[in-house]
Amino acid sequence: MESCQLTLRVAPKSAKDAVVGWHGAALKIKVRAAPEDGKANAAVIELLAETLGLPRKSVVLESGHASRDKRVRITGLSSLDVQERLNIVAK
């Protein structure tokens, strides 16, 4: 099964949940949830899974549990598929 890693820059406590675009080499994501008790991490996983059309179990937070900079593993899609589904053009 295909999988890829994605580096994220997360902005918690935002006005809305949204995939913003690239912030350097990372994908910037905004979530309404506060960064306490894993709420923001859960919101990031839910937003990515919904945006990519995948079940939540296909998006796993690998590192950055307590940081704005996170790395997730996405199972079931290649990195090209992820970029296409996010409508983001690779640099």
Phi, psi and omega per residue, in radians:
M1 nan 2.424 -3.137
E2 -1.269 2.621 3.023
S3 -2.707 2.854 3.088
C4 -2.657 2.852 3.073
Q5 -1.876 2.585 3.131
L6 -2.366 2.275 3.091
T7 -1.611 2.330 -3.079
L8 -2.105 2.652 2.930
R9 -2.138 1.982 -2.998
V10 -1.833 2.359 3.048
A11 -1.981 1.734 3.125
P12 -1.347 2.953 3.112
K13 0.970 0.699 3.106
S14 -1.563 2.978 -3.129
A15 -1.210 -0.498 -3.133
K16 -2.652 2.872 3.048
D17 -1.504 2.193 -3.117
A18 -2.813 2.579 2.941
V19 -1.587 2.024 -2.987
V20 -1.529 -0.814 -3.071
G21 2.525 -2.862 -3.067
W22 -1.434 2.406 3.024
H23 -2.176 1.592 -2.983
G24 1.180 -2.206 -3.141
A25 -1.616 0.030 -3.081
A26 -1.935 2.668 3.048
L27 -1.483 2.175 -3.128
K28 -1.535 2.299 -3.141
I29 -2.270 2.385 3.057
K30 -1.930 2.376 3.064
V31 -2.325 2.580 3.130
R32 -1.279 -0.486 -3.046
A33 -1.111 2.583 3.084
A34 -1.398 2.648 -3.135
P35 -1.433 1.034 3.124
E36 -2.381 2.470 3.118
D37 0.966 0.509 3.096
G38 1.314 0.160 -3.102
K39 -1.128 -0.757 3.133
A40 -1.158 -0.703 3.115
N41 -1.063 -0.766 3.125
A42 -1.111 -0.679 3.123
A43 -1.155 -0.672 3.104
V44 -1.100 -0.825 3.137
I45 -1.070 -0.787 -3.136
E46 -1.104 -0.772 3.140
L47 -1.101 -0.820 3.130
L48 -1.099 -0.789 -3.138
A49 -1.063 -0.787 3.139
E50 -1.124 -0.791 -3.123
T51 -1.103 -0.666 -3.106
L52 -1.521 -0.132 -3.127
G53 1.249 0.632 -3.118
L54 -2.093 2.767 2.997
P55 -1.209 2.664 -3.109
R56 -0.991 -0.581 -3.112
K57 -1.178 -0.222 3.111
S58 -1.464 -0.138 3.120
V59 -2.044 1.994 -3.055
V60 -2.127 2.238 3.073
L61 -1.338 2.007 -3.101
E62 -1.617 -0.643 3.140
S63 -2.670 2.826 3.129
G64 1.536 0.498 -3.095
H65 -0.969 -0.577 -3.105
A66 -2.024 0.420 -3.080
S67 -2.251 2.790 3.026
R68 -1.269 -0.488 3.123
D69 -1.599 2.096 -3.046
K70 -2.285 2.787 3.027
R71 -2.236 2.248 3.116
V72 -2.086 2.632 3.005
R73 -1.859 2.279 3.129
I74 -1.972 2.072 -3.116
T75 -1.775 2.365 3.084
G76 1.880 -0.148 3.128
L77 -2.417 2.598 3.008
S78 -1.445 2.946 3.125
S79 -1.107 -0.597 3.093
L80 -1.135 -0.751 3.097
D81 -1.058 -0.734 3.133
V82 -1.079 -0.819 3.135
Q83 -1.061 -0.742 3.137
E84 -1.115 -0.754 -3.114
R85 -1.211 -0.493 3.091
L86 -1.514 -0.053 -3.105
N87 0.962 0.751 3.133
I88 -2.019 2.266 3.118
V89 -1.540 2.201 3.126
A90 -1.197 2.538 3.122
K91 -1.355 nan nan
